[in-house]
Amino acid sequence: MPADVCHETTDNAGETLGGAVVASVLAVTAAACSSGSGAAAPAAEKSYAVGVTSYFLSHFTPGKSIGSNLDYALFTPLTSVDTATGKAVNAMAESIESADNTTWTIKLKPGWTFHNGEEVTAQSFADSWNATAYGPNAFTNNYMFAAFKGYADLNPADGKPSKKTLSGIEVADRSTLKVTLTKPLSLLPYVLAQTTFAPMPKAAFSDLDGFDRKPIGNGPYRLEGDGLAAGATKVVLRKFEGYKGQPGNAARIEAKSYQDEAAAYRDLQAGNVDVTLVTGNNLTNAATQFKDRLVRVPFPAVVYLGFPLWDKRFSDLRVRQAFSQAVDRDTIVKSLLRGFGQPAKGLAGPNIPGGGDADCAACSFDPARAKALLAEAGGWKGPLTLWTYQDPLNTVLLEAVGNQLRANLGIETVTTQAQPVDQLYPNLTAKKIDGPVLLYMGAGYPHLYALADQLFTKGSGTNVTGYDDPKFAALRDRAASAGQDEAFGLTREATRTALDGLPLSPLFQPVGGLAHSTRVSGVRPEFLGGAVLAAVKVG
């Protein structure tokens, strides 16, 4: 191990935290060094370090955190999603049952404790959920409780809330929760797999800000030291010996910041890092240098071209179909992404439960058909502007799409515009964008329903096309009311209905990679793409 690994935490203490939200940066390195000596710690202390962006270290409270792999190391929710079957399975829950998918009974497994020794009870979950749902707390994940009965009372349009607890949450006994929703949702077990729905101990509520900096969780790892102290650029996780689930493999994990993904990858190449999530331009190099030590990571997301349905030029379905079939997805993935992507044949790839179907008939590349469809619709007159949010890769992708539309549809003047995310989305909502927009959308939770609901439901903050189809809405509602197995089929049918109307054209499902050294094994991605921290083995 290079000697400078032993003092890199002091050398890099002044580094500025940074990084994009779209692709998380994960790195793992050997960090077990004796004080000032440069010698390796005893073999019994299997330790590694993980690099993260500042976004990962912004909050640890379940109601504020982003559901990163650090959050899942510190907290265990009621359920998790089995990557092999795509089914929601119990984690802290003993059982989750409902006769009508509206009223649910949740029983907890016995014997679980928080890192401070306090028993995890039904009240622990109720207190955590109520704190997040209570509007004045201004927790980031507040909106995730909108389906719970009583949410409106805690989040009135005007004035102060009339209540502080959700009427849809009842603590029946120490190990039993009763949950009532505003309408049926058979996919609640999938929703509950997010760390937003993790429990919080009594100590959290005497100092919510302090808890956010140094949380007390119920996961396989506990936070050691001062946590998110002012100016901190790292945190240390220690294996929780009292954990009742699958224990972590490493005794200690150091989570440190990298300014960007490229810096983490350079440390991997230098031998100072054992694992890092690689995306973008570094993937080509990683595929060559690390070969069989690069684990492909299919992200639960889609990159798509959205059509502004308020723009009369796109009111004719044939125009939208022409644009969709004029784009050569295979060439974009092979040439620009170097194979790290899946050309879209539908909305979601097979890594998302319910995904993998070829439900987009207009996603095939057929330039002759595209030109004919455009002609049938009256042709195209005037210039075309394509939009996206500011991102280097997006700019390249948008230029490629523009060139293909120019060549395959005969549109002479095609220009591109990029705006900051916090400017572009409000402009889309206000219907101020006058052309197709290239965007990335990740599933809010592990199911096709989440992606379809986000993109096609009227009123959704991420429905940027203005799509509104009663048939889709009816199928979506049926899927939410049906049993979990039936919900898969109904969600696929709803998705096909939406894509037949083509408010947006899926281009590709993005893919990254977890590159790792020979020092570690067991490297595998969690749902959002980061390495499962508890699974990594050292030596």
N, C-alpha and C positions, 0 to 999 in steps of 0.2 A: 504494500500500500504506500503511495507517495507520502512523504513525511509531512507535507504542507496540509494534508487532510486534518491533522491534529489541531492546527490553529486557524483553520479557515473560518470558524465561527467568530473569532475576534477580528481577523483580517477583513471580513465582509460585513462587520456589524453596521457600517454606515451605508450599506447599499440601499438604494431606493427601491421600495417595493413596487412592482408593476406587473403588467401582463393583461392580456385580453380575457374577457369572460368566455368567448365562444369556444376556445380550445384551452383546457386546463393544462398547466405545466406540472408534471410529476417527475421527481427524480429520486433515486435511492442510492446512498453511498455508505461506505463503512465509516463509522464515527466513534468507534470505541477506542479511545486513546487515553493513556494514563496522563495525569496532570503534568504538562510541560516536558514530558520525556520523549514523546513521539512513538513510544512503544505501544503495541496493541494491548487492549484490555484482555482479561482472562477469557478463555474460550467459552466459559459458561455464560458470559454476558453477550448473547447474540444481538448485535445492535446495528441499525442502519439509519440513514437519514433520507428524508423525502423533501424534495423541493416543491414549493407551491407559490402561486401568485398572491399578491396582496389581497385579492378578493377572497381567497380561502381563509385568510387570517383576519377578516373584517369582523365577523361575528361567530359566536359559538352557541348562543341561545337557540333552541330548536325553531322558535318562531321568527328568528332573524337570519338563520344560516342558509346556505345555498344548497345543502345536501351533497357536499363534496365527500371524497373518501376519508378526509379527516373527521368529518361529522359522523360518518358511519363507524369510525373506529371508537369514537367517544360515546355514541348513543346507539341503542338497539330499539327500533320501533316495534310495533305489534306484529308486522309481517315482513316478509322479503319476497323477492321474485326469483324463482328457480330458473336459472339461465338455460338449463337443459330442456325444461318442459314449457317455459313461458308462463307457468302458473304461479299465482300468489300462494305462498305457504306461510304457516305460522312461525313467528320468531319468538316474541315475548308472549304472544297470545296462545292460550290453550285451545280456544275455539272461538270462532266468529260465525254467528248464525242469525238468519232472518227468514221469516215466512213470506214477507212481502217486499223485501229489499228497501224498505223505508225505516222500519224499526228493527234495530239490531241489538243482540246480546253478545257482549265480549267478555270472555273469562280469561284471566291471566294465569300463567304458569306460576307455581309456588316457589318460594325460596330465592327469588331474584332480589338483589340489593343494588343500591347506588354505590358509587365509589367511596362514600363516607360511611357505609355500613347501614344506612337507612333502608328499610324495606320498600320495595317498589309496589305500590298498591293502585287500586282503581282511582283513588283520590289523586295520586301523583299524575296520572294522565289527565284527569278532569281539570286540575289546577293549571297544568301546562297549556291545555287547549283553550281554556277560558282566558288566560293571559294573552294568548295570541289573537283570539277573536275579539277582545275588548278594544274597540277603536282608539280610545285615547292613548293606549300604549304605543300605537304607531309601529307595530311589528311588521316587518316586510312581508311575511307570509300570511297576514291577516285574511286575505282574499280566499285562501284555501279552505276556509270554514264557511263560505257562503252557502253551501248546501245543507248546513246544520240548522235545525229549527232554532229560532231565537236570534239568529245572526243579525237580523235587521234591528232588533232592540239594542244591540251592542254597537251598531254602526248606523245611527239615524242620519238621514240626509241633512237635517238641520238640528242644532242644539246638542245637548249632552245626552249620553245614553241613559235610558230609564232603568237598565239593569247592568250587572257586572258579570253575570254568568249565563251561559247558553241554556235555554230551556230544553234543548235537545240532548243534553248530557245529564244523566242521572247515575249517581253512585249507589248501586243496589247493596253492595257489601264490599269488604276489603279487596276482593278479587273479581268483582263483577261490575261492568259498565253497561248501561242502557243508553243507546244512541238513537235519536230520531232525526231523520232528514226531512227536508221540505218536499222532496219527491223521490221516487224510487231510484236507487243507484246500485245495481248489482256488483259494480266494480269497486265498491268501497274497500275491500281487502287490498286491492292494488294501490289505491290512494293512500291507505294507511302504511304503506311500505316506505314512505318518505320520512326523513328525520324531523320534518315539521311536526309530526304527530308523536314524537318521542316524549317520555315523561320528564318531569322536573321535580327535584326534592323540595322539602319545606324550606330549606336554607336559601333557595333561590329567591324567594319572594320577600325576604327582608332586605335584599340589595340586588335588584335586577341588573343594574349596570355592572356591579362587581361579578355577578354570576356570568355575564356575557364575556368578561375578560378571563375568568377562570371557572369554567363550568364543572359541575359534578354530574357525571353521566352514569349510564348503566351499560356501557359498551365494553368491548374486550380490552380497551386501553383507557387509562385515566391520565389526566393532565398533571404534570409535575412542575414544581417551581412556581414562578410568579404568573405564568400564563401570558396573556396579552398585556404585558406591562407597557407603559408609555415608551414608544420608540423601539419596541421589541421587533426583531426580525427573525425570530425563531421561537418555537415552542417544543417541549419535550413530552412525549407520550411514554408511559410506563405500563407494561402488561398488568392487567387487573386480575389478580390471582383468584378473586372470588366470583369471576364471571361464570354464569351458568350455561352459556351457549358454547359454540365452537371456539376454543381459545386461540389467541394469536400465536404465531410461531416465533416472533422476535421478542426479546425481553424489553427492548427500548427502541423508540423511534424518535429521531430528531427531525422536526419539520422546519425547514429554513426557506427563506425567500430567494427567488431569482428574479432579476430584473425583467427577463423575458425568456421565452422557450429556447432561443438560440444559446443563451448562456448556460442553461442546464445541459443542453446537448454537448456543448464544448467540454463541460466537466465530465460527461460520460466518455467522450473520446480521449480525454486526458487520463482516464483511470481513476478520477476522483468521485465518480458517481456510478451507481450500479444499475439504476433503472430510470428512464425518463419517458414521458409521453412525447412522441415526435409527430408533428404535423407539418403541412406546408412544404417548403422547399427542402427541408432537411430529410424528408422521407426518402428521397431518391438515394441520398448518400447513406442513410441508415440501412436501407435494403441491401446495399452492396457491402458495407463494412460489417454489419451484424448478422446478416443472412438469417440463419435459423434461430437467432436470438432476437428477432423482431416479431413480436406478437401483434397480429392485425387487430385493430380496434374499430369495429363498425359502430359509428355513433348513432344514437337513437334520434335521428334527425333527417331532414330533407332540405336540399337547396332547390329553390323553385323560382319560376318566373310568374309573377302575379299580374293579372290583367285588371286595369281600372275599369270596372263595369259601369261607372258613371261617365266614362269617355265614350261618346257615341261611335267613335271609330272602332270600338271593341264590343259593341252591342250585338253584332252578328256572330253567332257561334262559329261559323265557317272561318272568320278572320282569326279567332283564337286557335282553332284547329290548325290553320295554315302556319301560324307562328310556331306552334308546338312541333309540328312535323318538319319544319324547316331547320330545326336544331339537331345537329349530329352529336348525341350524347356520348357515344362510344369514343369519338375522336377527342372530345373535351376531356374525358376521363383518362384516356391513354396518353395524350400529348401534354395536357396542362397539369393533370394530377398524377402523372406517371403510374397510373393504375390504382392509385389509392383513392378509390371511390367506386360506387356501384351505379352504372347507368340506370336511371329510373325507368321502371316499367309500371310502377304504381306509386302510391304515396309513401309507403314504408317498406323497409327491408325486413328480412326474416328475423333479425335480432330484436325487433319489437314484437311482443306477443300480439298475435292477430295480423301481423304484417307479412310481407313476402308475396302477395298476390299481384298478378299483372292486371291491375284494375284501371289502367289508363290506356284506352285504345288509341289516343292521339299522341302517345309518347314514342311511337316508332318513327324512325327517320325515313321520310319519303318526300324528297324535294319536288318531284314532279306532281305528286298529289297536293302538296302544299301550295304550289304555284297555281294549280287548277282551282283549289278551294278559294284562294284569294281573288282570282279572276271572277269566279261565280258570285262572290260577295260584292263585286263592283270595283275590285282593285284597290290600290293604295295611292293616295294623293298627298303630296307634301312631305315634309321631314318627319323623322321619328326620333324621339328621345327615350333612352333607356336609363333607368335609375337603380341605385343601390346605396348602401351605407358605406362610409369610408372604411376601407380595408384593402391592403395591397392585393390579396388574392382575388377579392371581389372585382377589383378594377380590371385585372387580367381576364377573368371569366366573362365579364360584361362586354369587354372589347371583342372577345371571341364570338359571343352570341350575336353581337352587332354585325360582325363580318359575315357570319353565316346567313343572317336575315337579309343582308345586302346582296349576297351572292345568290341565295336560293329563292328569294322573293322579288328581287329586282328593285328593292327600295334604295334609292340612290343616296339619300342623305340620312345617315344614322349617327347620332351623337350620344354620348354617355354623360351622366351627371351623378356625383356621389355627395351625399350629405351626412353629417353626424347622425348617429342613431336617434339621439334625443330631438333631432329636428325632422328627420325623415318620417318617423311614425306619426307625429302630430300632423304633418302635412298630408299623409295618407288618410288619416282620420277625417281631416277637413276637406278631403277630395281635391287637393291642390296639385296632385301629381298627374301629369298628362301623358304617361306612357307606361309600359311594362316595368316592373320592379323586380330585381334579383334579391332574394332574401333567404336567410337560414332560419329554420324552425325546428327546435328540439321538442320531444314529447315531454309534457309536464310530469307524467308518471308512466311506468312501464306498461303501456297498452296502446294499441292503434286508436282506440276510442279517444284518448287524450289528444293525439295529433289531429284527428279529424274534427274533434270538438273545438279545438283552438283555432283551426284554420277556416272552418266553414259555418260556425254558429253565428247567427245574427247577434250583434252586440259584443262579441268577443273582442278584446283589445288587440288580438293578433289576426283577426279577420280583416285584412287590409284591402280586400278586393271589392267589398260591398256585397258579397254573395248572400242571398237569402232565398232558400228553396224550402217550401213547406214539406215536400216529400222527404228531403234529407232530414229535416227536423223531426218528422214523425218516426223515421227509421232510427234516428239517434235516440229518441225517447224510448222506443221499444227495446233497443239494445240496453239502455240503462235499467229498464224494468225487468229484463229477462234474467234467467240464470246465467252463470258465468260461461258455460259452454255455448249456450244459445247466443249469448252476447257477442261472441267472436263472429258468428255468421252474420248477424244483423249489423254489426259495425262495418264489416266488409261490404255489405250491400249498401249501407249508407254512404260509404266512401266511394264506391263505384258510381252511385247516383250523382254525387258532387262532381266527380271527375268527368262524367259524361257531359255535365254542363260546363266544365273546364274554366272555372274562375281563375285557376292557376295551372301551370304546367310543371310537374316535377321534373327536374333535370338530373339530379344524382343524389344518392345517399353517401355522405362523406365518410371517409375511413382514415384513421390515424394508425399509430403503431407504438407499442411499448417496447423500446429497445433496452436490453439489459446485458450486463457483463456475465462472466462465467462464475462469479462469486455467489450469485443468487439464483434461486429457482422458484417455481410455484407462482411465477408472475402471470396474473390474469386480470382482465379489466372488469370493473364494476359497470353498472348500467350507464353512467355518464361518461365512461371512458378511462377514468383514472385507475391506477393499480389498486386492487383490494389489499389494503395494508396488512391486515391480519394474516393473509395467505402467503406473503413473501417469506421465503426461507433463506437464511444466511448460512453459507458454507455447504 
